[in-house]
Amino acid sequence: MRQFRPLPRGDDPRWAKISEALRVLAAVAAEDLDYAKHQNGRGFSRSDSSKGHSLARLRPGAVISDASTYEDVMKMATRYRRQASKIG
């Protein structure tokens, strides 16, 4: 029989960091409507655009449950944190 792990509760110590990282990615994704087709200094770089939009749509529970996704979200949010602070 197949077993499913329950979604983690909000009291996980990583929850706040992940929520903030996802807000950063969502802010940058909102500025990247052209998916980096035009060089305008806004949004994700061309190489990060598709992955950045995908990660920005995730929920904290999905990020916590997968270690590689957690790493990807945190790395990309760190890379774009300064740009997001200028947006918001």
N, CA, C and O atoms as a GROMACS GRO file, in nm:
protein
  352
    1MET      N    1   0.084  -0.118   0.000
    1MET     CA    2   0.000   0.000   0.000
    1MET      C    3   0.088   0.124   0.000
    1MET      O    4   0.191   0.129   0.068
    2ARG      N    5   0.048   0.221  -0.075
    2ARG     CA    6   0.123   0.345  -0.088
    2ARG      C    7   0.096   0.437   0.030
    2ARG      O    8  -0.019   0.456   0.070
    3GLN      N    9   0.204   0.493   0.086
    3GLN     CA   10   0.188   0.584   0.199
    3GLN      C   11   0.230   0.724   0.159
    3GLN      O   12   0.326   0.743   0.084
    4PHE      N   13   0.159   0.820   0.209
    4PHE     CA   14   0.190   0.960   0.181
    4PHE      C   15   0.232   1.029   0.308
    4PHE      O   16   0.173   1.010   0.415
    5ARG      N   17   0.336   1.111   0.295
    5ARG     CA   18   0.379   1.191   0.410
    5ARG      C   19   0.284   1.308   0.426
    5ARG      O   20   0.250   1.373   0.327
    6PRO      N   21   0.242   1.337   0.547
    6PRO     CA   22   0.156   1.454   0.565
    6PRO      C   23   0.236   1.582   0.540
    6PRO      O   24   0.358   1.585   0.559
    7LEU      N   25   0.168   1.685   0.498
    7LEU     CA   26   0.235   1.813   0.479
    7LEU      C   27   0.284   1.863   0.614
    7LEU      O   28   0.215   1.848   0.715
    8PRO      N   29   0.402   1.923   0.618
    8PRO     CA   30   0.454   1.972   0.744
    8PRO      C   31   0.370   2.087   0.797
    8PRO      O   32   0.308   2.161   0.721
    9ARG      N   33   0.368   2.099   0.928
    9ARG     CA   34   0.292   2.205   0.992
    9ARG      C   35   0.372   2.334   0.988
    9ARG      O   36   0.492   2.333   0.962
   10GLY      N   37   0.306   2.443   1.014
   10GLY     CA   38   0.368   2.574   1.011
   10GLY      C   39   0.471   2.599   1.120
   10GLY      O   40   0.536   2.703   1.119
   11ASP      N   41   0.488   2.506   1.214
   11ASP     CA   42   0.584   2.527   1.322
   11ASP      C   43   0.724   2.476   1.288
   11ASP      O   44   0.812   2.478   1.373
   12ASP      N   45   0.744   2.431   1.165
   12ASP     CA   46   0.877   2.391   1.120
   12ASP      C   47   0.966   2.516   1.122
   12ASP      O   48   0.923   2.621   1.074
   13PRO      N   49   1.088   2.508   1.175
   13PRO     CA   50   1.173   2.627   1.185
   13PRO      C   51   1.211   2.688   1.049
   13PRO      O   52   1.248   2.804   1.042
   14ARG      N   53   1.200   2.610   0.943
   14ARG     CA   54   1.233   2.661   0.810
   14ARG      C   55   1.117   2.734   0.744
   14ARG      O   56   1.135   2.800   0.642
   15TRP      N   57   0.999   2.724   0.802
   15TRP     CA   58   0.878   2.777   0.739
   15TRP      C   59   0.889   2.927   0.708
   15TRP      O   60   0.856   2.969   0.597
   16ALA      N   61   0.936   3.006   0.803
   16ALA     CA   62   0.945   3.151   0.782
   16ALA      C   63   1.047   3.185   0.674
   16ALA      O   64   1.022   3.273   0.591
   17LYS      N   65   1.161   3.116   0.673
   17LYS     CA   66   1.264   3.142   0.572
   17LYS      C   67   1.212   3.107   0.433
   17LYS      O   68   1.236   3.181   0.337
   18ILE      N   69   1.143   2.996   0.423
   18ILE     CA   70   1.089   2.954   0.294
   18ILE      C   71   0.981   3.050   0.246
   18ILE      O   72   0.977   3.085   0.128
   19SER      N   73   0.895   3.093   0.336
   19SER     CA   74   0.790   3.187   0.298
   19SER      C   75   0.850   3.317   0.246
   19SER      O   76   0.804   3.371   0.146
   20GLU      N   77   0.952   3.367   0.313
   20GLU     CA   78   1.019   3.490   0.269
   20GLU      C   79   1.086   3.468   0.133
   20GLU      O   80   1.076   3.554   0.045
   21ALA      N   81   1.154   3.356   0.116
   21ALA     CA   82   1.221   3.326  -0.011
   21ALA      C   83   1.120   3.318  -0.125
   21ALA      O   84   1.146   3.367  -0.235
   22LEU      N   85   1.005   3.257  -0.100
   22LEU     CA   86   0.902   3.248  -0.204
   22LEU      C   87   0.842   3.385  -0.236
   22LEU      O   88   0.805   3.410  -0.351
   23ARG      N   89   0.833   3.474  -0.137
   23ARG     CA   90   0.787   3.610  -0.164
   23ARG      C   91   0.886   3.684  -0.253
   23ARG      O   92   0.846   3.759  -0.342
   24VAL      N   93   1.016   3.663  -0.229
   24VAL     CA   94   1.119   3.724  -0.313
   24VAL      C   95   1.102   3.676  -0.457
   24VAL      O   96   1.101   3.757  -0.550
   25LEU      N   97   1.091   3.545  -0.474
   25LEU     CA   98   1.077   3.490  -0.609
   25LEU      C   99   0.948   3.537  -0.677
   25LEU      O  100   0.948   3.564  -0.797
   26ALA      N  101   0.841   3.548  -0.601
   26ALA     CA  102   0.714   3.594  -0.659
   26ALA      C  103   0.724   3.740  -0.704
   26ALA      O  104   0.670   3.776  -0.809
   27ALA      N  105   0.793   3.823  -0.627
   27ALA     CA  106   0.810   3.964  -0.665
   27ALA      C  107   0.891   3.976  -0.793
   27ALA      O  108   0.857   4.055  -0.881
   28VAL      N  109   0.997   3.899  -0.804
   28VAL     CA  110   1.081   3.904  -0.924
   28VAL      C  111   1.005   3.846  -1.043
   28VAL      O  112   1.014   3.899  -1.154
   29ALA      N  113   0.931   3.739  -1.021
   29ALA     CA  114   0.853   3.679  -1.130
   29ALA      C  115   0.748   3.777  -1.182
   29ALA      O  116   0.720   3.780  -1.302
   30ALA      N  117   0.690   3.857  -1.094
   30ALA     CA  118   0.590   3.955  -1.136
   30ALA      C  119   0.652   4.062  -1.226
   30ALA      O  120   0.582   4.120  -1.309
   31GLU      N  121   0.780   4.088  -1.211
   31GLU     CA  122   0.850   4.185  -1.294
   31GLU      C  123   0.902   4.124  -1.424
   31GLU      O  124   0.947   4.196  -1.513
   32ASP      N  125   0.897   3.992  -1.434
   32ASP     CA  126   0.956   3.921  -1.547
   32ASP      C  127   0.847   3.865  -1.640
   32ASP      O  128   0.845   3.746  -1.670
   33LEU      N  129   0.758   3.951  -1.682
   33LEU     CA  130   0.647   3.907  -1.765
   33LEU      C  131   0.691   3.858  -1.902
   33LEU      O  132   0.621   3.778  -1.964
   34ASP      N  133   0.805   3.906  -1.950
   34ASP     CA  134   0.852   3.865  -2.083
   34ASP      C  135   0.946   3.745  -2.079
   34ASP      O  136   1.002   3.707  -2.181
   35TYR      N  137   0.963   3.685  -1.962
   35TYR     CA  138   1.053   3.569  -1.945
   35TYR      C  139   1.192   3.598  -2.002
   35TYR      O  140   1.252   3.514  -2.069
   36ALA      N  141   1.243   3.718  -1.973
   36ALA     CA  142   1.378   3.762  -2.009
   36ALA      C  143   1.403   3.765  -2.160
   36ALA      O  144   1.516   3.745  -2.205
   37LYS      N  145   1.300   3.789  -2.238
   37LYS     CA  146   1.320   3.802  -2.383
   37LYS      C  147   1.384   3.936  -2.418
   37LYS      O  148   1.455   3.947  -2.519
   38HIS      N  149   1.359   4.037  -2.336
   38HIS     CA  150   1.418   4.169  -2.358
   38HIS      C  151   1.508   4.201  -2.240
   38HIS      O  152   1.474   4.174  -2.125
   39GLN      N  153   1.622   4.257  -2.269
   39GLN     CA  154   1.715   4.293  -2.163
   39GLN      C  155   1.673   4.429  -2.108
   39GLN      O  156   1.704   4.534  -2.165
   40ASN      N  157   1.603   4.426  -1.995
   40ASN     CA  158   1.553   4.549  -1.937
   40ASN      C  159   1.592   4.566  -1.790
   40ASN      O  160   1.549   4.661  -1.725
   41GLY      N  161   1.673   4.475  -1.738
   41GLY     CA  162   1.717   4.487  -1.600
   41GLY      C  163   1.610   4.455  -1.497
   41GLY      O  164   1.626   4.488  -1.380
   42ARG      N  165   1.502   4.391  -1.539
   42ARG     CA  166   1.392   4.357  -1.449
   42ARG      C  167   1.363   4.208  -1.462
   42ARG      O  168   1.363   4.153  -1.572
   43GLY      N  169   1.337   4.145  -1.351
   43GLY     CA  170   1.301   4.004  -1.352
   43GLY      C  171   1.422   3.913  -1.351
   43GLY      O  172   1.534   3.956  -1.324
   44PHE      N  173   1.398   3.788  -1.379
   44PHE     CA  174   1.503   3.686  -1.379
   44PHE      C  175   1.593   3.701  -1.501
   44PHE      O  176   1.555   3.760  -1.602
   45SER      N  177   1.713   3.645  -1.490
   45SER     CA  178   1.800   3.638  -1.607
   45SER      C  179   1.744   3.534  -1.702
   45SER      O  180   1.657   3.455  -1.664
   46ARG      N  181   1.791   3.534  -1.823
   46ARG     CA  182   1.740   3.439  -1.923
   46ARG      C  183   1.757   3.294  -1.875
   46ARG      O  184   1.667   3.213  -1.892
   47SER      N  185   1.872   3.263  -1.816
   47SER     CA  186   1.898   3.125  -1.774
   47SER      C  187   1.814   3.085  -1.652
   47SER      O  188   1.789   2.966  -1.631
   48ASP      N  189   1.770   3.181  -1.572
   48ASP     CA  190   1.692   3.152  -1.452
   48ASP      C  191   1.542   3.168  -1.472
   48ASP      O  192   1.465   3.130  -1.384
   49SER      N  193   1.499   3.222  -1.582
   49SER     CA  194   1.361   3.263  -1.598
   49SER      C  195   1.260   3.150  -1.581
   49SER      O  196   1.169   3.161  -1.499
   50SER      N  197   1.273   3.044  -1.655
   50SER     CA  198   1.175   2.935  -1.646
   50SER      C  199   1.172   2.872  -1.508
   50SER      O  200   1.065   2.851  -1.450
   51LYS      N  201   1.290   2.843  -1.456
   51LYS     CA  202   1.298   2.781  -1.324
   51LYS      C  203   1.247   2.877  -1.216
   51LYS      O  204   1.178   2.835  -1.123
   52GLY      N  205   1.281   3.004  -1.229
   52GLY     CA  206   1.236   3.103  -1.131
   52GLY      C  207   1.085   3.114  -1.126
   52GLY      O  208   1.028   3.121  -1.017
   53HIS      N  209   1.021   3.115  -1.241
   53HIS     CA  210   0.874   3.121  -1.244
   53HIS      C  211   0.814   2.994  -1.183
   53HIS      O  212   0.714   3.002  -1.111
   54SER      N  213   0.872   2.881  -1.211
   54SER     CA  214   0.822   2.755  -1.154
   54SER      C  215   0.834   2.754  -1.003
   54SER      O  216   0.740   2.717  -0.932
   55LEU      N  217   0.950   2.795  -0.953
   55LEU     CA  218   0.972   2.796  -0.809
   55LEU      C  219   0.883   2.898  -0.740
   55LEU      O  220   0.837   2.875  -0.628
   56ALA      N  221   0.857   3.010  -0.804
   56ALA     CA  222   0.774   3.115  -0.744
   56ALA      C  223   0.630   3.070  -0.722
   56ALA      O  224   0.560   3.125  -0.637
   57ARG      N  225   0.585   2.970  -0.798
   57ARG     CA  226   0.447   2.921  -0.785
   57ARG      C  227   0.431   2.815  -0.676
   57ARG      O  228   0.319   2.774  -0.647
   58LEU      N  229   0.541   2.771  -0.615
   58LEU     CA  230   0.533   2.666  -0.514
   58LEU      C  231   0.479   2.718  -0.381
   58LEU      O  232   0.483   2.838  -0.354
   59ARG      N  233   0.428   2.628  -0.301
   59ARG     CA  234   0.382   2.657  -0.166
   59ARG      C  235   0.489   2.610  -0.068
   59ARG      O  236   0.565   2.518  -0.098
   60PRO      N  237   0.496   2.672   0.051
   60PRO     CA  238   0.599   2.634   0.148
   60PRO      C  239   0.599   2.485   0.182
   60PRO      O  240   0.706   2.427   0.200
   61GLY      N  241   0.484   2.423   0.192
   61GLY     CA  242   0.479   2.280   0.224
   61GLY      C  243   0.548   2.194   0.120
   61GLY      O  244   0.612   2.095   0.154
   62ALA      N  245   0.534   2.230  -0.006
   62ALA     CA  246   0.598   2.155  -0.114
   62ALA      C  247   0.750   2.173  -0.109
   62ALA      O  248   0.825   2.080  -0.140
   63VAL      N  249   0.795   2.291  -0.070
   63VAL     CA  250   0.938   2.318  -0.063
   63VAL      C  251   1.001   2.243   0.055
   63VAL      O  252   1.109   2.186   0.041
   64ILE      N  253   0.935   2.243   0.169
   64ILE     CA  254   0.988   2.176   0.288
   64ILE      C  255   0.999   2.026   0.266
   64ILE      O  256   1.092   1.963   0.318
   65SER      N  257   0.908   1.970   0.191
   65SER     CA  258   0.906   1.824   0.176
   65SER      C  259   1.012   1.770   0.080
   65SER      O  260   1.029   1.648   0.072
   66ASP      N  261   1.084   1.856   0.008
   66ASP     CA  262   1.185   1.809  -0.087
   66ASP      C  263   1.314   1.888  -0.068
   66ASP      O  264   1.316   2.010  -0.089
   67ALA      N  265   1.420   1.820  -0.029
   67ALA     CA  266   1.547   1.886   0.004
   67ALA      C  267   1.608   1.960  -0.116
   67ALA      O  268   1.660   2.070  -0.099
   68SER      N  269   1.603   1.901  -0.234
   68SER     CA  270   1.664   1.967  -0.349
   68SER      C  271   1.584   2.091  -0.390
   68SER      O  272   1.643   2.191  -0.432
   69THR      N  273   1.453   2.087  -0.378
   69THR     CA  274   1.371   2.203  -0.407
   69THR      C  275   1.398   2.313  -0.306
   69THR      O  276   1.404   2.431  -0.341
   70TYR      N  277   1.413   2.275  -0.180
   70TYR     CA  278   1.446   2.371  -0.075
   70TYR      C  279   1.576   2.444  -0.109
   70TYR      O  280   1.584   2.566  -0.100
   71GLU      N  281   1.677   2.369  -0.147
   71GLU     CA  282   1.805   2.430  -0.185
   71GLU      C  283   1.790   2.524  -0.304
   71GLU      O  284   1.845   2.634  -0.303
   72ASP      N  285   1.717   2.482  -0.406
   72ASP     CA  286   1.697   2.564  -0.526
   72ASP      C  287   1.628   2.696  -0.492
   72ASP      O  288   1.669   2.802  -0.538
   73VAL      N  289   1.523   2.688  -0.411
   73VAL     CA  290   1.448   2.808  -0.373
   73VAL      C  291   1.537   2.903  -0.294
   73VAL      O  292   1.538   3.023  -0.321
   74MET      N  293   1.611   2.850  -0.198
   74MET     CA  294   1.694   2.936  -0.114
   74MET      C  295   1.807   3.000  -0.194
   74MET      O  296   1.838   3.118  -0.175
   75LYS      N  297   1.870   2.925  -0.284
   75LYS     CA  298   1.978   2.981  -0.365
   75LYS      C  299   1.928   3.091  -0.458
   75LYS      O  300   1.988   3.197  -0.470
   76MET      N  301   1.816   3.064  -0.525
   76MET     CA  302   1.765   3.162  -0.619
   76MET      C  303   1.714   3.286  -0.546
   76MET      O  304   1.732   3.397  -0.595
   77ALA      N  305   1.651   3.268  -0.433
   77ALA     CA  306   1.603   3.384  -0.356
   77ALA      C  307   1.719   3.469  -0.309
   77ALA      O  308   1.710   3.592  -0.308
   78THR      N  309   1.829   3.406  -0.270
   78THR     CA  310   1.948   3.481  -0.229
   78THR      C  311   2.002   3.562  -0.347
   78THR      O  312   2.042   3.677  -0.330
   79ARG      N  313   2.004   3.502  -0.462
   79ARG     CA  314   2.055   3.568  -0.583
   79ARG      C  315   1.972   3.691  -0.620
   79ARG      O  316   2.027   3.790  -0.669
   80TYR      N  317   1.840   3.687  -0.598
   80TYR     CA  318   1.752   3.794  -0.643
   80TYR      C  319   1.696   3.881  -0.529
   80TYR      O  320   1.609   3.964  -0.553
   81ARG      N  321   1.745   3.862  -0.409
   81ARG     CA  322   1.693   3.936  -0.293
   81ARG      C  323   1.707   4.088  -0.310
   81ARG      O  324   1.614   4.162  -0.277
   82ARG      N  325   1.820   4.133  -0.360
   82ARG     CA  326   1.841   4.278  -0.375
   82ARG      C  327   1.743   4.337  -0.476
   82ARG      O  328   1.689   4.446  -0.454
   83GLN      N  329   1.721   4.267  -0.587
   83GLN     CA  330   1.626   4.316  -0.686
   83GLN      C  331   1.485   4.322  -0.629
   83GLN      O  332   1.410   4.417  -0.656
   84ALA      N  333   1.449   4.222  -0.552
   84ALA     CA  334   1.315   4.219  -0.492
   84ALA      C  335   1.297   4.332  -0.391
   84ALA      O  336   1.187   4.386  -0.378
   85SER      N  337   1.402   4.367  -0.320
   85SER     CA  338   1.390   4.477  -0.223
   85SER      C  339   1.368   4.610  -0.293
   85SER      O  340   1.304   4.699  -0.237
   86LYS      N  341   1.419   4.625  -0.414
   86LYS     CA  342   1.396   4.748  -0.492
   86LYS      C  343   1.253   4.753  -0.545
   86LYS      O  344   1.196   4.860  -0.563
   87ILE      N  345   1.196   4.635  -0.571
   87ILE     CA  346   1.060   4.627  -0.624
   87ILE      C  347   0.958   4.662  -0.516
   87ILE      O  348   0.868   4.744  -0.536
   88GLY      N  349   0.975   4.598  -0.399
   88GLY     CA  350   0.877   4.612  -0.293
   88GLY      C  351   0.911   4.722  -0.202
   88GLY      O  352   0.838   4.747  -0.106
   0.00000   0.00000   0.00000
